[in-house]
Amino acid sequence: MSCNNDGGPVGEGGTQLSATIQAGTNITAVYGLWIHPYGPATVYMARCPGICAESISRDLKWFKIDHAGLLSGNLVDGDWGSGVVSKAGVYTATIPAALADGEYLIRHELIAIHAYWTGPQFYVECAQLKVVGGGGKLPSDEYLVSFPGAYKASDPGFNVDLYSPEAPTITTYELPGPAVWTGDD
């Protein structure tokens, strides 16, 4: 799934608005209740070829602007990106200051990995943005992915057994997806 509406244009089924945001500022996703503290939080953006309401999200190229995996500690008792949301109810990312002005979709994603035997659980929400005051840059192809297609079931970040005897001794986690694009390159 790329976004909330995965079949037709983003604006299908009602009027869609884009929120204007200054490049280089923070954007916060608000979650009511989040009970899965194990797993990463990621934030992607995709430039729309015109008006986002007329774009099909699965046809866009996405780049990651933020991610948080295992922040500290071990797999079992450590602090996770999803755990930040469990505690605070929000997740904040920064729109790259160098990003070119234009219409974008933003994709906030929480990935629950507590039930590795059934695979990861993806919780995705998208919104439309109009970025202004940016630096005119776009990410190169090495940062771009498609949804679906950005992840594989064999990605190490999806094959973590939190219940194994070794889990309390593991202090690293490999985040799925591409590197974060900061606009510095």
C-alpha contacts under 8 A as a table, 3 or more apart, distances in Angstrom:
res1	aa1	res2	aa2	distance
1	M	4	N	7.63
1	M	6	D	6.15
1	M	58	R	7.58
1	M	124	V	7.96
1	M	147	F	6.22
1	M	148	P	5.77
2	S	5	N	8.00
2	S	6	D	6.25
2	S	57	S	5.96
2	S	58	R	5.38
2	S	124	V	7.82
2	S	146	S	7.95
2	S	147	F	4.70
2	S	148	P	6.08
3	C	6	D	5.80
3	C	57	S	6.34
3	C	58	R	7.69
3	C	107	R	6.94
3	C	124	V	6.39
3	C	125	E	6.22
3	C	126	C	5.61
4	N	124	V	6.98
4	N	125	E	6.02
4	N	126	C	6.38
5	N	8	G	6.78
5	N	9	P	7.71
5	N	10	V	6.26
5	N	57	S	7.89
6	D	56	I	7.57
6	D	57	S	6.76
6	D	58	R	6.69
7	G	56	I	7.28
7	G	58	R	7.99
8	G	12	E	6.40
8	G	56	I	5.80
9	P	12	E	5.31
9	P	53	A	6.29
9	P	54	E	5.11
9	P	55	S	5.04
9	P	56	I	4.51
9	P	57	S	7.29
10	V	16	Q	7.84
10	V	52	C	6.62
10	V	53	A	4.80
10	V	54	E	6.11
10	V	55	S	5.79
10	V	56	I	5.87
10	V	57	S	6.70
11	G	14	G	6.11
11	G	15	T	6.24
11	G	16	Q	5.25
11	G	52	C	7.56
11	G	53	A	4.05
11	G	54	E	6.09
11	G	55	S	7.87
12	E	15	T	7.82
12	E	53	A	7.45
12	E	54	E	7.97
16	Q	53	A	6.05
17	L	53	A	7.76
17	L	128	Q	6.85
18	S	52	C	7.94
18	S	103	E	7.80
18	S	127	A	7.53
18	S	128	Q	4.62
18	S	129	L	4.77
18	S	130	K	5.87
19	A	128	Q	6.33
19	A	129	L	4.78
19	A	130	K	5.89
20	T	129	L	5.75
20	T	130	K	4.56
20	T	131	V	5.96
20	T	132	V	7.09
21	I	25	T	7.36
21	I	129	L	6.75
21	I	130	K	6.14
21	I	131	V	5.13
21	I	132	V	6.22
22	Q	25	T	5.84
22	Q	95	I	7.87
22	Q	131	V	5.79
22	Q	132	V	5.02
22	Q	133	G	5.66
22	Q	134	G	7.15
23	A	95	I	5.41
23	A	96	P	5.89
23	A	97	A	4.58
23	A	98	A	7.15
23	A	99	L	6.53
23	A	101	D	7.91
23	A	131	V	5.98
23	A	132	V	6.00
23	A	133	G	5.70
23	A	134	G	4.92
23	A	135	G	7.93
24	G	94	T	6.16
24	G	95	I	5.08
24	G	96	P	5.07
24	G	97	A	3.76
24	G	98	A	7.53
24	G	134	G	7.57
25	T	94	T	5.52
25	T	95	I	5.70
25	T	96	P	7.76
25	T	97	A	7.50
26	N	92	T	6.45
26	N	93	A	5.53
26	N	94	T	4.23
26	N	95	I	6.13
27	I	92	T	5.60
27	I	93	A	5.53
27	I	94	T	6.10
27	I	95	I	7.10
28	T	90	V	6.46
28	T	91	Y	5.52
28	T	92	T	4.19
28	T	93	A	6.45
29	A	90	V	5.53
29	A	91	Y	5.31
29	A	92	T	6.38
29	A	108	H	7.21
30	V	89	G	6.07
30	V	90	V	4.50
30	V	91	Y	6.75
31	Y	34	W	6.72
31	Y	85	V	7.29
31	Y	89	G	5.06
31	Y	90	V	5.67
32	G	89	G	6.17
33	L	86	S	7.20
33	L	89	G	6.57
34	W	37	P	7.75
34	W	85	V	6.51
34	W	86	S	4.97
34	W	89	G	6.92
35	I	86	S	5.88
36	H	39	G	7.69
36	H	82	S	6.73
36	H	83	G	7.11
36	H	86	S	6.87
36	H	112	A	6.03
36	H	114	H	7.46
37	P	80	W	6.52
37	P	81	G	7.77
37	P	82	S	5.01
37	P	83	G	3.92
37	P	84	V	7.60
37	P	85	V	7.68
37	P	86	S	5.84
37	P	112	A	7.58
38	Y	80	W	5.91
38	Y	81	G	7.77
38	Y	82	S	5.98
38	Y	83	G	6.32
38	Y	112	A	5.94
38	Y	113	I	5.96
38	Y	114	H	5.99
39	G	69	G	6.33
39	G	70	L	7.44
39	G	80	W	5.96
39	G	81	G	6.38
39	G	82	S	5.42
39	G	83	G	7.62
39	G	110	L	7.31
39	G	111	I	5.45
39	G	112	A	4.97
39	G	113	I	5.29
39	G	114	H	7.52
40	P	67	H	7.03
40	P	68	A	5.49
40	P	69	G	4.25
40	P	70	L	7.14
40	P	80	W	6.32
40	P	81	G	4.75
40	P	82	S	5.43
40	P	110	L	6.14
40	P	111	I	5.56
40	P	112	A	7.33
40	P	175	L	7.14
41	A	67	H	5.58
41	A	68	A	5.34
41	A	69	G	6.62
41	A	81	G	4.89
41	A	82	S	5.41
41	A	108	H	7.60
41	A	109	E	5.78
41	A	110	L	4.60
41	A	111	I	6.40
42	T	64	K	7.26
42	T	65	I	7.92
42	T	66	D	5.71
42	T	67	H	4.20
42	T	68	A	6.50
42	T	108	H	6.11
42	T	109	E	5.19
42	T	110	L	6.49
43	V	64	K	5.79
43	V	65	I	5.73
43	V	66	D	5.11
43	V	67	H	6.24
43	V	93	A	7.25
43	V	106	I	7.09
43	V	107	R	5.56
43	V	108	H	4.64
43	V	109	E	6.11
44	Y	62	W	6.11
44	Y	63	F	5.31
44	Y	64	K	4.15
44	Y	65	I	5.56
44	Y	66	D	7.14
44	Y	106	I	5.73
44	Y	107	R	4.96
44	Y	108	H	6.62
45	M	62	W	5.43
45	M	63	F	5.47
45	M	64	K	6.39
45	M	65	I	6.97
45	M	104	Y	6.41
45	M	105	L	5.50
45	M	106	I	4.38
45	M	107	R	6.02
46	A	60	L	6.17
46	A	61	K	5.65
46	A	62	W	4.44
46	A	63	F	6.38
46	A	104	Y	5.35
46	A	105	L	5.24
46	A	106	I	6.62
47	R	60	L	7.21
47	R	61	K	7.30
47	R	62	W	7.60
47	R	102	G	7.26
47	R	103	E	6.08
47	R	104	Y	4.40
47	R	105	L	6.59
48	C	51	I	6.37
48	C	52	C	5.32
48	C	55	S	6.40
48	C	60	L	7.03
48	C	102	G	7.80
48	C	103	E	5.57
48	C	104	Y	5.30
48	C	105	L	7.08
49	P	52	C	7.55
49	P	55	S	7.35
49	P	103	E	7.88
50	G	54	E	7.60
50	G	55	S	7.62
50	G	103	E	6.86
51	I	54	E	5.66
51	I	55	S	6.81
51	I	103	E	6.36
52	C	55	S	4.96
52	C	103	E	6.19
52	C	104	Y	6.54
52	C	105	L	6.90
52	C	128	Q	6.58
53	A	128	Q	7.93
55	S	59	D	7.86
55	S	60	L	7.90
56	I	59	D	5.57
56	I	60	L	6.99
57	S	60	L	5.44
57	S	105	L	7.96
57	S	147	F	7.95
58	R	146	S	6.80
58	R	147	F	5.50
58	R	148	P	6.70
59	D	146	S	7.35
59	D	147	F	7.96
60	L	146	S	6.65
61	K	144	L	5.62
61	K	145	V	5.49
61	K	146	S	5.28
61	K	147	F	7.97
62	W	143	Y	7.92
62	W	144	L	5.24
62	W	145	V	5.11
62	W	146	S	5.94
62	W	147	F	7.64
63	F	139	P	7.24
63	F	143	Y	5.54
63	F	144	L	4.94
63	F	145	V	6.44
63	F	178	P	7.59
63	F	180	V	7.36
63	F	181	W	6.71
64	K	67	H	7.54
64	K	143	Y	7.29
64	K	178	P	6.80
64	K	179	A	6.81
64	K	180	V	4.89
64	K	181	W	5.94
65	I	93	A	7.45
65	I	94	T	7.38
65	I	95	I	7.06
65	I	96	P	7.18
65	I	180	V	5.13
65	I	181	W	5.42
65	I	182	T	6.48
66	D	93	A	6.10
66	D	94	T	7.57
66	D	180	V	5.87
66	D	181	W	7.98
67	H	81	G	7.53
67	H	175	L	7.95
67	H	180	V	7.28
68	A	71	L	6.68
68	A	80	W	6.97
68	A	81	G	4.54
68	A	82	S	7.94
68	A	175	L	7.95
69	G	80	W	5.46
69	G	81	G	5.09
69	G	82	S	7.85
69	G	173	Y	6.67
69	G	174	E	7.66
69	G	175	L	6.08
70	L	73	G	7.51
70	L	74	N	7.63
70	L	75	L	7.16
70	L	78	G	6.79
70	L	79	D	5.99
70	L	80	W	4.54
70	L	81	G	6.59
70	L	171	T	7.73
70	L	172	T	6.79
70	L	173	Y	5.91
71	L	78	G	7.19
71	L	79	D	5.34
71	L	80	W	5.45
71	L	81	G	6.86
72	S	78	G	5.38
72	S	79	D	5.34
72	S	80	W	7.45
72	S	171	T	7.42
73	G	77	D	6.37
73	G	78	G	3.97
73	G	79	D	6.44
73	G	171	T	5.89
74	N	77	D	5.60
74	N	78	G	4.64
74	N	79	D	7.96
74	N	167	A	7.18
74	N	168	P	5.58
74	N	169	T	6.25
74	N	170	I	5.35
74	N	171	T	4.31
74	N	172	T	7.30
75	L	78	G	5.69
75	L	162	L	6.33
75	L	167	A	5.61
75	L	168	P	5.97
75	L	169	T	7.67
75	L	170	I	5.95
75	L	171	T	6.25
75	L	172	T	7.68
75	L	173	Y	7.92
76	V	162	L	6.03
76	V	163	Y	7.97
76	V	167	A	6.24
76	V	168	P	5.50
77	D	168	P	7.21
79	D	83	G	6.10
79	D	84	V	7.49
80	W	83	G	4.77
80	W	84	V	6.52
81	G	84	V	5.29
81	G	85	V	7.07
82	S	85	V	5.22
82	S	86	S	6.36
82	S	110	L	6.22
82	S	111	I	7.39
82	S	112	A	7.54
83	G	86	S	4.74
83	G	87	K	6.19
84	V	87	K	5.35
84	V	88	A	6.00
84	V	89	G	7.56
84	V	90	V	7.55
84	V	91	Y	7.17
85	V	88	A	5.20
85	V	89	G	4.65
85	V	90	V	5.20
85	V	91	Y	5.94
86	S	89	G	5.77
88	A	91	Y	7.90
95	I	99	L	7.61
96	P	99	L	5.45
96	P	181	W	7.98
96	P	182	T	5.75
96	P	183	G	6.08
97	A	134	G	5.63
97	A	135	G	6.21
97	A	183	G	7.21
98	A	134	G	5.42
98	A	135	G	3.91
98	A	136	G	6.15
98	A	137	K	5.54
98	A	182	T	7.87
98	A	183	G	5.18
98	A	184	D	7.48
99	L	131	V	8.00
99	L	134	G	5.09
99	L	135	G	5.38
99	L	136	G	5.62
99	L	137	K	4.88
99	L	138	L	5.94
99	L	183	G	6.56
100	A	131	V	7.49
100	A	132	V	7.85
100	A	134	G	5.08
100	A	135	G	5.54
100	A	136	G	3.67
100	A	137	K	4.86
100	A	138	L	6.13
101	D	130	K	7.36
101	D	131	V	4.94
101	D	132	V	4.90
101	D	133	G	6.51
101	D	134	G	5.32
101	D	135	G	7.62
101	D	136	G	6.48
102	G	130	K	5.55
102	G	131	V	5.29
102	G	132	V	6.88
103	E	128	Q	7.30
103	E	129	L	5.76
103	E	130	K	4.50
103	E	131	V	6.32
104	Y	128	Q	5.92
104	Y	129	L	5.13
104	Y	130	K	6.21
104	Y	131	V	7.27
105	L	126	C	6.55
105	L	127	A	5.68
105	L	128	Q	4.65
105	L	129	L	5.96
106	I	126	C	5.41
106	I	127	A	5.44
106	I	128	Q	6.38
106	I	129	L	7.01
107	R	124	V	6.69
107	R	125	E	5.79
107	R	126	C	4.48
107	R	127	A	6.89
108	H	124	V	5.82
108	H	125	E	5.40
108	H	126	C	6.24
109	E	122	F	6.85
109	E	123	Y	5.58
109	E	124	V	4.55
109	E	125	E	6.58
110	L	122	F	6.05
110	L	123	Y	5.12
110	L	124	V	6.62
111	I	120	P	6.35
111	I	121	Q	5.56
111	I	122	F	4.76
111	I	123	Y	6.27
112	A	115	A	7.77
112	A	120	P	5.69
112	A	121	Q	5.00
112	A	122	F	6.57
112	A	123	Y	7.99
113	I	116	Y	5.74
113	I	119	G	7.16
113	I	120	P	4.94
113	I	121	Q	6.65
113	I	158	F	6.63
113	I	160	V	7.18
114	H	120	P	7.72
114	H	161	D	7.84
114	H	162	L	6.68
115	A	118	T	5.83
115	A	119	G	6.43
115	A	120	P	6.96
116	Y	119	G	4.83
116	Y	120	P	6.32
116	Y	158	F	7.03
116	Y	159	N	6.12
116	Y	160	V	6.28
116	Y	161	D	5.99
116	Y	162	L	7.94
119	G	153	A	7.60
119	G	158	F	6.75
119	G	159	N	7.64
120	P	158	F	5.93
131	V	134	G	6.99
134	G	137	K	7.89
137	K	183	G	6.85
138	L	183	G	7.52
139	P	142	E	7.90
139	P	143	Y	6.17
139	P	144	L	7.27
139	P	181	W	6.64
139	P	183	G	7.03
140	S	143	Y	5.91
140	S	144	L	7.04
141	D	144	L	5.12
142	E	178	P	7.77
143	Y	178	P	5.83
143	Y	179	A	6.44
143	Y	180	V	7.41
143	Y	181	W	6.56
144	L	178	P	7.50
145	V	149	G	7.27
145	V	150	A	5.36
145	V	178	P	7.51
146	S	149	G	5.39
146	S	150	A	5.42
147	F	150	A	5.73
148	P	151	Y	7.58
149	G	152	K	7.27
150	A	177	G	6.13
151	Y	155	D	6.87
151	Y	176	P	6.77
151	Y	177	G	6.24
152	K	155	D	5.42
153	A	158	F	6.67
154	S	158	F	6.98
154	S	159	N	7.05
155	D	158	F	5.60
155	D	159	N	6.92
155	D	176	P	6.52
156	P	159	N	5.26
156	P	160	V	7.12
156	P	174	E	6.32
156	P	175	L	7.95
156	P	176	P	7.51
157	G	160	V	6.34
157	G	173	Y	6.54
157	G	174	E	5.21
157	G	175	L	5.53
157	G	176	P	5.67
158	F	176	P	7.74
161	D	164	S	5.58
161	D	167	A	6.89
162	L	167	A	5.47
163	Y	167	A	6.50
164	S	167	A	5.35
165	P	168	P	7.05
166	E	169	T	5.47
166	E	170	I	6.62
167	A	170	I	5.33
168	P	171	T	7.94
181	W	184	D	7.83
182	T	185	D	7.65
